[in-house]
Amino acid sequence: MGRTVPTYRMHLESIISSWMDYRRALREKERALFDEVVIKARRHASAASFCAHLDPLETALLSILLEMQKDIEELRRRPTNSHTR
């Protein structure tokens, strides 16, 4: 028998699928950035599956924000080159 309750991953893929018209309307470079954002959401699917009480869209967006915050922190840690011309 199949599952009666969709998993978080199934919800996430449904959300991503609903965003595909938007993706198709983007320029090629923006599509690549969009794809990176989607990957960020998928990276935390295991953790998000423990939050059954949250809306799957909220959890997907929270996962994306977490990954973007990690990117910001990594950029902050990079040494700055004050001698750039």
N, CA and C atoms as an extended XYZ file, in Angstrom:
255
Properties=species:S:1:pos:R:3:atomname:S:1:resname:S:1:resid:I:1 pbc="F F F"
N         0.824       -1.181        0.000 N   MET     1
C         0.000        0.000        0.000 CA  MET     1
C         0.868        1.245        0.000 C   MET     1
N         0.343        2.298       -0.550 N   GLY     2
C         1.062        3.563       -0.597 CA  GLY     2
C         0.874        4.358        0.680 C   GLY     2
N         1.591        5.439        0.734 N   ARG     3
C         1.499        6.321        1.897 CA  ARG     3
C         0.174        7.078        1.868 C   ARG     3
N        -0.350        7.342        3.037 N   THR     4
C        -1.576        8.140        3.109 CA  THR     4
C        -1.252        9.600        3.422 C   THR     4
N        -0.065        9.827        3.999 N   VAL     5
C         0.356       11.190        4.338 CA  VAL     5
C         1.586       11.517        3.510 C   VAL     5
N         1.516       12.578        2.689 N   PRO     6
C         2.687       12.937        1.880 CA  PRO     6
C         3.868       13.334        2.769 C   PRO     6
N         5.059       12.956        2.353 N   THR     7
C         6.259       13.333        3.094 CA  THR     7
C         6.595       14.797        2.833 C   THR     7
N         7.475       15.348        3.654 N   TYR     8
C         7.915       16.728        3.427 CA  TYR     8
C         8.571       16.848        2.054 C   TYR     8
N         9.390       15.879        1.700 N   ARG     9
C        10.056       15.938        0.388 CA  ARG     9
C         9.031       15.999       -0.752 C   ARG     9
N         7.949       15.277       -0.597 N   MET    10
C         6.892       15.325       -1.618 CA  MET    10
C         6.262       16.717       -1.663 C   MET    10
N         6.017       17.297       -0.491 N   HIS    11
C         5.484       18.662       -0.439 CA  HIS    11
C         6.459       19.644       -1.080 C   HIS    11
N         7.740       19.498       -0.746 N   LEU    12
C         8.759       20.405       -1.282 CA  LEU    12
C         8.805       20.322       -2.806 C   LEU    12
N         8.796       19.125       -3.345 N   GLU    13
C         8.833       18.980       -4.801 CA  GLU    13
C         7.579       19.573       -5.438 C   GLU    13
N         6.461       19.476       -4.760 N   SER    14
C         5.230       20.088       -5.255 CA  SER    14
C         5.348       21.610       -5.274 C   SER    14
N         5.929       22.171       -4.215 N   ILE    15
C         6.146       23.625       -4.150 CA  ILE    15
C         7.069       24.059       -5.276 C   ILE    15
N         8.171       23.343       -5.429 N   ILE    16
C         9.141       23.682       -6.485 CA  ILE    16
C         8.483       23.574       -7.854 C   ILE    16
N         7.681       22.547       -8.048 N   SER    17
C         6.971       22.375       -9.316 CA  SER    17
C         6.050       23.562       -9.601 C   SER    17
N         5.411       24.069       -8.549 N   SER    18
C         4.504       25.212       -8.744 CA  SER    18
C         5.261       26.493       -9.091 C   SER    18
N         6.571       26.528       -8.825 N   TRP    19
C         7.405       27.692       -9.149 CA  TRP    19
C         7.978       27.639      -10.570 C   TRP    19
N         7.743       26.556      -11.306 N   MET    20
C         8.410       26.371      -12.603 CA  MET    20
C         7.973       27.374      -13.675 C   MET    20
N         6.740       27.834      -13.654 N   ASP    21
C         6.341       28.866      -14.619 CA  ASP    21
C         7.158       30.136      -14.384 C   ASP    21
N         7.350       30.472      -13.135 N   TYR    22
C         8.175       31.632      -12.782 CA  TYR    22
C         9.600       31.423      -13.284 C   TYR    22
N        10.142       30.228      -13.066 N   ARG    23
C        11.509       29.928      -13.510 CA  ARG    23
C        11.641       30.095      -15.021 C   ARG    23
N        10.669       29.584      -15.754 N   ARG    24
C        10.723       29.671      -17.224 CA  ARG    24
C        10.699       31.117      -17.711 C   ARG    24
N        10.092       32.008      -16.934 N   ALA    25
C        10.017       33.420      -17.329 CA  ALA    25
C        11.314       34.180      -17.047 C   ALA    25
N        12.214       33.578      -16.289 N   LEU    26
C        13.474       34.243      -15.954 CA  LEU    26
C        14.464       34.166      -17.103 C   LEU    26
N        15.423       35.097      -17.083 N   ARG    27
C        16.535       35.021      -18.036 CA  ARG    27
C        17.417       33.840      -17.666 C   ARG    27
N        18.237       33.402      -18.615 N   GLU    28
C        19.050       32.200      -18.407 CA  GLU    28
C        19.934       32.308      -17.160 C   GLU    28
N        20.599       33.438      -16.979 N   LYS    29
C        21.472       33.618      -15.807 CA  LYS    29
C        20.655       33.568      -14.517 C   LYS    29
N        19.471       34.162      -14.548 N   GLU    30
C        18.611       34.149      -13.367 CA  GLU    30
C        18.081       32.750      -13.093 C   GLU    30
N        17.875       31.956      -14.142 N   ARG    31
C        17.426       30.574      -13.946 CA  ARG    31
C        18.465       29.779      -13.171 C   ARG    31
N        19.734       30.010      -13.488 N   ALA    32
C        20.802       29.313      -12.768 CA  ALA    32
C        20.786       29.706      -11.290 C   ALA    32
N        20.553       30.970      -11.002 N   LEU    33
C        20.463       31.428       -9.617 CA  LEU    33
C        19.236       30.821       -8.934 C   LEU    33
N        18.135       30.769       -9.645 N   PHE    34
C        16.910       30.152       -9.119 CA  PHE    34
C        17.180       28.693       -8.755 C   PHE    34
N        17.866       27.994       -9.645 N   ASP    35
C        18.182       26.582       -9.397 CA  ASP    35
C        19.038       26.425       -8.142 C   ASP    35
N        19.958       27.354       -7.912 N   GLU    36
C        20.771       27.321       -6.698 CA  GLU    36
C        19.893       27.495       -5.455 C   GLU    36
N        18.906       28.370       -5.537 N   VAL    37
C        17.991       28.589       -4.412 CA  VAL    37
C        17.194       27.315       -4.131 C   VAL    37
N        16.746       26.650       -5.172 N   VAL    38
C        15.999       25.403       -5.005 CA  VAL    38
C        16.879       24.341       -4.346 C   VAL    38
N        18.130       24.275       -4.747 N   ILE    39
C        19.067       23.325       -4.131 CA  ILE    39
C        19.206       23.626       -2.646 C   ILE    39
N        19.228       24.912       -2.292 N   LYS    40
C        19.324       25.305       -0.885 CA  LYS    40
C        18.132       24.767       -0.096 C   LYS    40
N        16.967       24.817       -0.665 N   ALA    41
C        15.777       24.296        0.010 CA  ALA    41
C        15.870       22.781        0.185 C   ALA    41
N        16.359       22.094       -0.832 N   ARG    42
C        16.449       20.630       -0.774 CA  ARG    42
C        17.498       20.163        0.235 C   ARG    42
N        18.540       20.977        0.472 N   ARG    43
C        19.609       20.590        1.390 CA  ARG    43
C        19.113       20.319        2.806 C   ARG    43
N        18.025       20.938        3.195 N   HIS    44
C        17.545       20.800        4.565 CA  HIS    44
C        16.229       20.025        4.652 C   HIS    44
N        15.962       19.218        3.653 N   ALA    45
C        14.709       18.464        3.634 CA  ALA    45
C        14.614       17.494        4.816 C   ALA    45
N        15.735       16.905        5.199 N   SER    46
C        15.695       15.979        6.332 CA  SER    46
C        15.319       16.699        7.617 C   SER    46
N        15.943       17.836        7.881 N   ALA    47
C        15.621       18.609        9.086 CA  ALA    47
C        14.186       19.120        9.023 C   ALA    47
N        13.777       19.585        7.853 N   ALA    48
C        12.437       20.140        7.697 CA  ALA    48
C        11.357       19.087        7.917 C   ALA    48
N        11.665       17.843        7.633 N   SER    49
C        10.668       16.781        7.808 CA  SER    49
C        10.298       16.583        9.279 C   SER    49
N        11.138       17.061       10.196 N   PHE    50
C        10.834       16.967       11.627 CA  PHE    50
C         9.879       18.055       12.091 C   PHE    50
N         9.584       19.017       11.231 N   CYS    51
C         8.715       20.149       11.596 CA  CYS    51
C         7.341       19.977       10.972 C   CYS    51
N         6.688       18.898       11.270 N   ALA    52
C         5.397       18.588       10.662 CA  ALA    52
C         4.341       19.646       10.975 C   ALA    52
N         4.550       20.399       12.055 N   HIS    53
C         3.570       21.407       12.452 CA  HIS    53
C         3.657       22.679       11.608 C   HIS    53
N         4.734       22.841       10.852 N   LEU    54
C         4.903       24.037       10.023 CA  LEU    54
C         4.374       23.815        8.615 C   LEU    54
N         4.006       24.899        7.977 N   ASP    55
C         3.623       24.870        6.568 CA  ASP    55
C         4.870       24.492        5.761 C   ASP    55
N         4.790       23.544        4.832 N   PRO    56
C         5.960       23.151        4.048 CA  PRO    56
C         6.610       24.329        3.304 C   PRO    56
N         5.820       25.304        2.870 N   LEU    57
C         6.392       26.468        2.196 CA  LEU    57
C         7.250       27.266        3.169 C   LEU    57
N         6.769       27.445        4.393 N   GLU    58
C         7.553       28.168        5.395 CA  GLU    58
C         8.874       27.458        5.662 C   GLU    58
N         8.830       26.151        5.766 N   THR    59
C        10.038       25.386        6.032 CA  THR    59
C        11.001       25.470        4.854 C   THR    59
N        10.483       25.433        3.629 N   ALA    60
C        11.338       25.564        2.446 CA  ALA    60
C        12.018       26.930        2.441 C   ALA    60
N        11.254       27.975        2.723 N   LEU    61
C        11.831       29.320        2.740 CA  LEU    61
C        12.837       29.472        3.878 C   LEU    61
N        12.559       28.885        5.026 N   LEU    62
C        13.497       28.924        6.139 CA  LEU    62
C        14.800       28.217        5.774 C   LEU    62
N        14.704       27.110        5.081 N   SER    63
C        15.902       26.390        4.632 CA  SER    63
C        16.723       27.241        3.679 C   SER    63
N        16.053       27.922        2.761 N   ILE    64
C        16.742       28.799        1.810 CA  ILE    64
C        17.442       29.931        2.566 C   ILE    64
N        16.733       30.546        3.514 N   LEU    65
C        17.317       31.633        4.294 CA  LEU    65
C        18.530       31.160        5.099 C   LEU    65
N        18.441       29.981        5.669 N   LEU    66
C        19.563       29.434        6.422 CA  LEU    66
C        20.791       29.270        5.532 C   LEU    66
N        20.604       28.715        4.351 N   GLU    67
C        21.730       28.550        3.429 CA  GLU    67
C        22.300       29.895        2.986 C   GLU    67
N        21.435       30.867        2.750 N   MET    68
C        21.914       32.197        2.350 CA  MET    68
C        22.685       32.848        3.496 C   MET    68
N        22.239       32.646        4.721 N   GLN    69
C        22.959       33.180        5.876 CA  GLN    69
C        24.343       32.537        5.977 C   GLN    69
N        24.424       31.251        5.699 N   LYS    70
C        25.720       30.579        5.686 CA  LYS    70
C        26.633       31.204        4.634 C   LYS    70
N        26.079       31.511        3.463 N   ASP    71
C        26.860       32.166        2.409 CA  ASP    71
C        27.362       33.529        2.869 C   ASP    71
N        26.505       34.296        3.532 N   ILE    72
C        26.884       35.630        4.035 CA  ILE    72
C        28.014       35.497        5.054 C   ILE    72
N        27.871       34.555        5.976 N   GLU    73
C        28.905       34.366        6.991 CA  GLU    73
C        30.238       33.983        6.354 C   GLU    73
N        30.191       33.138        5.341 N   GLU    74
C        31.421       32.750        4.643 CA  GLU    74
C        32.073       33.965        3.979 C   GLU    74
N        31.280       34.812        3.371 N   LEU    75
C        31.821       36.019        2.751 CA  LEU    75
C        32.415       36.964        3.795 C   LEU    75
N        31.790       37.071        4.942 N   ARG    76
C        32.305       37.932        6.021 CA  ARG    76
C        33.650       37.449        6.527 C   ARG    76
N        33.861       36.163        6.542 N   ARG    77
C        35.112       35.594        7.063 CA  ARG    77
C        36.269       35.735        6.082 C   ARG    77
N        35.988       35.959        4.838 N   ARG    78
C        37.062       36.099        3.850 CA  ARG    78
C        37.839       37.375        4.120 C   ARG    78
N        39.153       37.274        4.038 N   PRO    79
C        39.941       38.499        4.255 CA  PRO    79
C        39.714       39.495        3.117 C   PRO    79
N        39.665       40.745        3.482 N   THR    80
C        39.495       41.786        2.471 CA  THR    80
C        40.855       42.231        1.995 C   THR    80
N        40.935       42.576        0.748 N   ASN    81
C        42.192       43.048        0.161 CA  ASN    81
C        42.063       44.563        0.009 C   ASN    81
N        42.695       45.300        0.910 N   SER    82
C        42.590       46.766        0.883 CA  SER    82
C        43.465       47.393       -0.179 C   SER    82
N        44.275       46.579       -0.856 N   HIS    83
C        45.174       47.115       -1.878 CA  HIS    83
C        44.664       46.862       -3.299 C   HIS    83
N        43.381       46.638       -3.448 N   THR    84
C        42.796       46.388       -4.754 CA  THR    84
C        42.759       47.675       -5.571 C   THR    84
N        43.136       47.573       -6.798 N   ARG    85
C        43.137       48.758       -7.680 CA  ARG    85
C        42.089       48.645       -8.733 C   ARG    85
